[in-house]
Each structure stands twice: as C-alpha cells, then as structure tokens.
C-alpha cells in the first residue's frame, strides 16, 4: 500500500506533539525505564 505524503506529514506531526508532551512531563521516567 503506497504511503501518501500527507499521511506521513500528519504522522510526524503527531509524533512531534507526543514527544513534546513527554519531554515536559514524563521524559525522565521514560528515559530511565528505557535505559
């Protein structure tokens, strides 16, 4: 199934929002659990 550019940009945008929320609240906990 071909990936459309719109879908890719939307997914990246959602990922950036998710990352910014994480960095504000749960970033330290998440990093420590990953490492």
Secondary structure, 3 states (H helix, E strand, C coil): CCCCHHHHHHHHHHHHHHHHHHHHCCHHHHHHHHC
